């Protein structure tokens, strides 16, 4: 079962891919995806933050990504470019999300939608970028592994009811031995 945030990232990937190829406006993209099947199960706010952030800051995101690439930006597949842009935006603008979560989500997107080994490439680039953009967080986690708490997930409280088991003793069965006459 996919979380609302995972669905948001998937829709954002599709939207950024579409934006790269067709050049639609942000308003048109948000309007189109708001009515998309399954979008009601996504985190609409996160989707909007990701798509608008990537579109508005595409040039600066590209500038921080390019030094970590082993090829020219335009030689990276459009899917992997979109994944990298989304993750770069999250790493640089959304400090409340741990960098490991961002990288893991990007890898999962690349596995699902990218080329055969695209996820490995995305992982390598984002590891380098995280070392630059989130150096303080990485250093803190390295120095304090016990205090780096995972994000807590709100769970529905479990209701425990006590039941009293009442057992009846089985009826006594008496066997009479045959009497000899």
C-alpha positions in Angstrom: 0.0 0.0 0.0 1.5 3.3 -1.0 1.5 6.3 1.3 0.0 9.6 0.3 3.5 11.1 0.2 4.7 8.4 -2.2 1.7 8.9 -4.4 2.4 12.7 -4.4 6.0 12.0 -5.6 4.8 9.7 -8.3 2.3 12.3 -9.6 5.0 15.0 -9.3 7.4 12.8 -11.4 4.7 12.5 -14.1 4.0 16.2 -14.0 7.7 17.2 -14.2 8.3 14.7 -17.0 5.3 16.2 -18.9 6.5 19.7 -18.2 10.0 18.9 -19.6 8.5 17.5 -22.8 5.5 19.7 -23.4 6.3 22.8 -21.5 2.9 23.3 -19.9 2.3 26.0 -17.3 2.2 25.2 -13.6 -1.5 26.1 -13.5 -2.4 23.8 -16.3 -0.4 20.9 -14.8 -2.0 21.4 -11.3 -5.4 21.6 -12.8 -4.9 18.4 -14.8 -3.5 16.3 -12.0 -6.1 17.5 -9.5 -8.7 15.6 -11.5 -6.5 12.6 -12.2 -7.6 9.1 -11.1 -6.1 8.3 -7.7 -5.0 11.8 -6.9 -7.5 12.0 -4.0 -5.2 9.5 -2.2 -2.1 11.7 -2.7 -0.9 14.5 -0.5 -2.0 17.4 -2.7 0.0 20.0 -0.7 3.3 18.0 -1.2 2.5 17.5 -4.9 2.0 21.2 -5.3 5.2 22.1 -3.4 7.3 19.7 -5.4 6.0 20.6 -8.8 6.0 24.4 -8.2 9.4 24.2 -6.5 11.0 22.3 -9.4 9.4 24.5 -12.1 10.3 27.8 -10.3 13.8 26.8 -9.3 14.8 24.5 -12.2 17.9 26.5 -13.1 19.4 26.6 -9.6 18.5 22.9 -9.1 20.2 22.0 -12.3 23.3 24.1 -11.2 23.7 22.1 -8.0 23.1 18.8 -9.7 25.4 19.2 -12.8 28.7 19.0 -10.8 27.7 15.6 -9.5 26.9 14.1 -12.9 29.3 12.1 -15.0 27.6 13.3 -18.3 26.0 16.4 -19.8 22.6 17.3 -18.3 20.8 16.7 -21.6 22.2 13.2 -21.8 20.4 12.1 -18.6 17.1 10.5 -19.4 14.0 12.7 -18.9 12.7 10.4 -16.2 16.0 10.4 -14.2 16.3 14.2 -14.7 12.8 14.6 -13.3 13.6 12.3 -10.3 16.9 14.2 -9.7 15.1 17.6 -9.9 12.4 16.6 -7.4 14.9 15.1 -5.0 17.3 18.1 -5.3 14.4 20.4 -4.5 13.4 18.3 -1.4 17.0 18.1 -0.2 17.5 21.9 -0.5 14.1 23.2 0.5 12.5 20.7 2.8 14.7 20.2 5.8 11.9 18.5 7.8 12.2 15.4 5.6 15.3 13.4 6.4 17.8 13.1 3.6 17.7 9.3 3.7 14.0 9.3 3.1 14.4 11.7 0.1 17.1 9.5 -1.5 15.2 6.3 -0.8 12.0 7.7 -2.4 14.0 8.9 -5.4 15.5 5.5 -5.8 12.1 3.8 -5.7 10.8 6.2 -8.3 13.7 5.5 -10.6 13.3 1.8 -10.1 9.6 2.0 -11.0 9.7 4.4 -13.9 13.3 4.8 -15.0 15.8 2.7 -17.0 17.2 -0.6 -15.9 20.1 0.8 -13.8 18.7 4.4 -13.5 18.2 4.0 -9.8 21.9 3.3 -9.2 22.8 6.5 -11.1 20.2 8.5 -9.2 21.5 7.1 -5.9 25.1 8.0 -6.7 24.2 11.6 -7.7 22.0 12.2 -4.7 24.5 10.8 -2.3 27.0 13.4 -3.5 24.4 16.2 -3.5 23.3 15.3 0.1 26.9 15.4 1.3 26.9 19.0 0.1 23.4 20.3 0.9 22.8 18.3 4.1 26.3 18.1 5.5 25.2 19.2 9.0 22.5 16.6 9.1 24.8 13.8 7.9 27.5 14.8 10.4 25.0 14.9 13.2 23.6 11.5 12.4 27.2 10.1 12.2 28.1 11.5 15.6 24.8 10.7 17.3 23.4 7.5 15.8 21.3 6.8 19.0 19.6 10.2 18.9 18.7 10.1 15.2 15.2 9.0 15.7 13.1 7.8 12.8 10.0 9.7 12.0 7.0 8.5 14.0 3.9 7.4 12.3 0.6 8.0 13.9 -1.2 4.8 14.4 -4.7 4.1 15.3 -4.8 3.1 19.0 -5.3 -0.5 19.6 -8.2 -1.3 21.9 -7.6 -4.2 24.2 -10.6 -5.8 25.8 -10.4 -8.3 28.5 -12.5 -11.3 28.2 -13.2 -13.7 31.0 -13.0 -17.3 30.0 -15.4 -19.4 31.9 -14.9 -23.1 31.5 -17.1 -25.8 32.7 -15.6 -28.9 34.0 -16.5 -31.7 31.7 -19.1 -34.0 33.0 -17.8 -37.0 34.9 -18.2 -40.1 33.0 -18.3 -43.2 35.1 -17.8 -46.6 33.7 -19.2 -49.5 35.4 -17.4 -52.7 35.0 -19.5 -55.6 34.0 -20.6 -57.7 36.9 -20.4 -61.4 36.8 -23.5 -63.2 37.8 
